[in-house]
Amino acid sequence: MDTKITVLPVNPDLEKAKKRQDDFYTTCEKIRAAWDAKGYTGDPIIYLFSAVQGMSVFKP
């Protein structure tokens, strides 16, 4: 049984995107932890995105 393993070339753009994604998730976790520590309810990330979207819709 021949099994070939294909190794994809390293793409610096994909590595940067993965790093940004990891940073985003880490930041979201920190925001949620602070939100919970203050006793707030709901998901702060959803509120944040909703606010940014609302600001972009109603900008002059």
C-alpha positions as MATLAB code, in Angstrom:
seq = 'MDTKITVLPVNPDLEKAKKRQDDFYTTCEKIRAAWDAKGYTGDPIIYLFSAVQGMSVFKP';
ca = [
       0.000    0.000    0.000;
       1.619    3.237   -1.168;
       0.677    6.287    0.813;
       1.991    9.637   -0.336;
       2.023   12.614    1.950;
       1.803   15.972    0.258;
       3.372   18.891    2.073;
       1.969   22.251    1.082;
       4.394   25.127    0.581;
       4.588   27.688    3.354;
       2.723   30.848    2.449;
       3.660   33.897    4.564;
       0.258   35.493    3.924;
      -1.519   32.449    5.330;
       0.755   32.495    8.364;
      -0.041   36.185    8.950;
      -3.766   35.517    8.579;
      -3.539   32.628   11.059;
      -1.665   34.863   13.536;
      -4.305   37.603   13.204;
      -7.067   35.046   13.705;
      -5.372   33.680   16.831;
      -4.926   37.241   18.152;
      -8.607   37.956   17.499;
      -9.731   34.854   19.387;
      -7.410   35.639   22.302;
      -8.710   39.196   22.493;
     -12.320   37.987   22.377;
     -11.628   35.611   25.260;
     -10.119   38.448   27.312;
     -13.087   40.728   26.584;
     -15.552   37.992   27.551;
     -13.639   37.294   30.782;
     -13.680   40.991   31.730;
     -17.359   41.224   30.796;
     -18.176   38.238   33.040;
     -16.054   39.631   35.880;
     -18.150   42.807   35.838;
     -21.346   40.752   35.990;
     -22.717   41.807   32.611;
     -24.914   39.440   30.630;
     -24.905   38.681   26.939;
     -22.058   38.366   24.471;
     -19.896   41.504   24.281;
     -18.428   40.525   20.915;
     -21.876   40.455   19.302;
     -22.682   43.837   20.877;
     -19.385   45.238   19.603;
     -19.941   44.039   16.050;
     -23.524   45.301   16.083;
     -22.347   48.730   17.232;
     -19.645   48.928   14.553;
     -22.112   47.829   11.896;
     -24.645   50.406   13.087;
     -22.028   53.160   12.981;
     -21.032   52.244    9.436;
     -24.653   52.233    8.254;
     -25.457   55.655    9.684;
     -22.198   57.462    8.928;
     -22.544   60.697    6.934;
];
